[in-house]
Structure formats: C-alpha cells, structure tokens
C-alpha cells in the first residue's frame, strides 16, 4: 500500500512538472534562469508585456513544480533553476526511447557499411522466419 501511495505522489509531482512546462511563458522563464539566478524584479523586467502579478503567478507554478527554488537575501528574492525534475522526466520518459532510437541508428549504420547484399540477405532471413 505504501508503494502505491509513493507511486501516486511521484505521478502527481510529474504532473505538476508537465503542467508547468505546458505554458510558453513559463518555459521562457526557465530559459532565462538557465543562464543563472535572477531576482524576481529581474525576471519581471525580462517580460515587459506582462505585469508583475502575472510573472509572480508563473513563478509560483514553477515553484510548486519544484522547477524554481526561491531564496530571499535581504529584500531581494532570488529565483534559481532546479533541473532535477526535468532530469527525472528525462530518465523516466526520454532516456528509454532515446536508447532504443540509438540502437536502431547503430544497426542502420552497420547495415549500410555491409553494403546492399547484406541488407538483402538480412531481409530474406526475416521473411523466412515469419
């Protein structure tokens, strides 16, 4: 039962990350923070088309998804990119598919190096097995 509970919590966390990444402005904020930490005022100034309240709401969504960590130093609030949730998604969703694609490309490269006769023979073997 505890395993199921932890699995649901993990999925909820990933859902928050996917939802946070689903908005173009939030992705732009993450791109901005990738260059380095920014104060909230610095983030707001990078988006002149949005008012401060809207930027703060986007930052709140990113914080709840754990994509942004905010720390306060005096009167300044620094926003820092946290890449771990993105790495978790990469490991869970992208990594296995990328490994499969890399194997296919490697096999294609080997087949191309062998020449046309190897490709025909390989195709002939497949048809006889079915």
C-alpha positions as semicolon CSV with decimal commas, in nm:
position;residue;x (nm);y (nm);z (nm)
1;X;0,000;0,000;0,000
2;X;0,287;0,238;0,081
3;X;0,439;0,165;-0,261
4;X;0,113;0,265;-0,430
5;X;0,095;0,583;-0,220
6;X;0,452;0,677;-0,314
7;X;0,383;0,598;-0,680
8;X;0,080;0,830;-0,679
9;X;0,286;1,106;-0,514
10;X;0,552;1,064;-0,783
11;X;0,297;1,086;-1,060
12;X;0,144;1,395;-0,901
13;X;0,487;1,556;-0,892
14;X;0,547;1,474;-1,259
15;X;0,201;1,603;-1,346
16;X;0,290;1,936;-1,185
17;X;0,612;1,949;-1,387
18;X;0,436;1,871;-1,716
19;X;0,168;2,130;-1,643
20;X;0,430;2,389;-1,557
21;X;0,618;2,319;-1,879
22;X;0,294;2,338;-2,076
23;X;0,290;2,719;-2,088
24;X;0,523;2,910;-2,321
25;X;0,587;3,195;-2,075
26;X;0,696;2,952;-1,804
27;X;0,933;2,782;-2,049
28;X;1,074;3,125;-2,133
29;X;1,126;3,194;-1,762
30;X;1,312;2,865;-1,728
31;X;1,527;2,955;-2,030
32;X;1,606;3,287;-1,864
33;X;1,701;3,118;-1,536
34;X;1,916;2,864;-1,717
35;X;2,167;3,145;-1,770
36;X;2,183;3,200;-1,395
37;X;1,984;3,309;-1,089
38;X;1,768;3,619;-1,126
39;X;1,586;3,837;-0,881
40;X;1,210;3,850;-0,917
41;X;1,246;4,208;-1,041
42;X;1,498;4,086;-1,299
43;X;1,258;3,818;-1,420
44;X;0,975;4,072;-1,440
45;X;1,187;4,316;-1,639
46;X;1,261;4,044;-1,894
47;X;0,887;4,021;-1,968
48;X;0,771;4,379;-2,029
49;X;0,448;4,258;-2,192
50;X;0,338;4,103;-1,859
51;X;0,263;4,277;-1,532
52;X;0,449;4,181;-1,215
53;X;0,149;3,993;-1,072
54;X;0,129;3,765;-1,378
55;X;0,502;3,689;-1,365
56;X;0,470;3,610;-0,992
57;X;0,186;3,368;-1,068
58;X;0,401;3,192;-1,328
59;X;0,690;3,175;-1,081
60;X;0,451;3,026;-0,824
61;X;0,352;2,749;-1,063
62;X;0,719;2,680;-1,134
63;X;0,796;2,671;-0,761
64;X;0,512;2,428;-0,687
65;X;0,650;2,203;-0,961
66;X;0,994;2,238;-0,793
67;X;1,141;2,374;-1,117
68;X;1,235;2,701;-0,948
69;X;1,374;2,746;-0,599
70;X;1,338;3,091;-0,447
71;X;1,562;3,220;-0,170
72;X;1,546;3,555;-0,001
73;X;1,852;3,768;0,072
74;X;1,750;4,085;0,248
75;X;1,485;4,248;0,034
76;X;1,575;4,051;-0,277
77;X;1,410;3,728;-0,381
78;X;1,644;3,519;-0,596
79;X;1,498;3,258;-0,833
80;X;1,718;2,963;-0,923
81;X;1,651;2,692;-1,180
82;X;1,622;2,341;-1,035
83;X;1,696;2,091;-1,312
84;X;1,628;1,775;-1,112
85;X;1,256;1,745;-1,202
86;X;1,349;1,778;-1,569
87;X;1,618;1,513;-1,527
88;X;1,363;1,284;-1,361
89;X;1,132;1,324;-1,661
90;X;1,423;1,263;-1,895
91;X;1,518;0,945;-1,711
92;X;1,158;0,822;-1,699
93;X;1,030;0,919;-2,043
94;X;1,304;1,026;-2,283
95;X;1,602;0,808;-2,187
96;X;1,448;0,470;-2,275
97;X;1,317;0,598;-2,610
98;X;1,648;0,764;-2,694
99;X;1,835;0,441;-2,618
100;X;1,603;0,249;-2,849
101;X;1,648;0,506;-3,125
102;X;2,027;0,497;-3,081
103;X;2,024;0,117;-3,122
104;X;1,822;0,150;-3,443
105;X;2,061;0,410;-3,584
106;X;2,360;0,194;-3,492
107;X;2,201;-0,106;-3,664
108;X;2,126;0,104;-3,971
109;X;2,490;0,220;-3,978
110;X;2,617;-0,140;-3,959
111;X;2,379;-0,246;-4,237
112;X;2,489;0,042;-4,459
113;X;2,857;-0,042;-4,403
114;X;2,798;-0,403;-4,507
115;X;2,657;-0,297;-4,840
116;X;2,344;-0,381;-5,038
117;X;2,398;-0,760;-5,042
118;X;2,391;-0,776;-4,659
119;X;2,066;-0,581;-4,649
120;X;1,903;-0,818;-4,897
121;X;2,023;-1,126;-4,706
122;X;1,901;-0,985;-4,378
123;X;1,560;-0,910;-4,531
124;X;1,545;-1,259;-4,677
125;X;1,611;-1,416;-4,338
126;X;1,328;-1,219;-4,183
127;X;1,076;-1,334;-4,440
128;X;1,169;-1,700;-4,390
129;X;1,126;-1,675;-4,009
130;X;0,769;-1,546;-4,025
